[in-house]
């Protein structure tokens, strides 16, 4: 029968091994990234991803602005009060904004699918950044 001290030591050793596993996984990802993406190419792709994200964020804000009806009126109420043309113009601007957002979301998704390893690296950078070890 094992004693409690041995169990405690085994548990401490298991926890220490788990703590080492995540940084080793991150190091392995970076070595793999070096194989497929030279450092300067990674920097370019990170910048491109940032631009795609910013464009998607802006499209989302614009879409929200277009979708929100400041008066709170439904389409039918707007037609009754302002006429068909004003109501149609509002619906058209909403449609255009929604289509623009779909395009930016698709661009971000396509980038993520094409560069899955880089997305994992970005996640690892966030999770195991310098501040985690300070």
Buried (B, 14 or more C-beta within 10 A) or exposed (E): EEEEEEEEEEEEEEEEEEEEEEEEEBEEBBEEBEEEBEEEEBEEBBEEBEEBBEBBEEBBEBBEEBEEEEEEBEEEEBBEEBEEEEBEEBEEBBEEBBEBBEEBBEBBEEBBEEBEBBBBBBEBBEEBEEEEEE
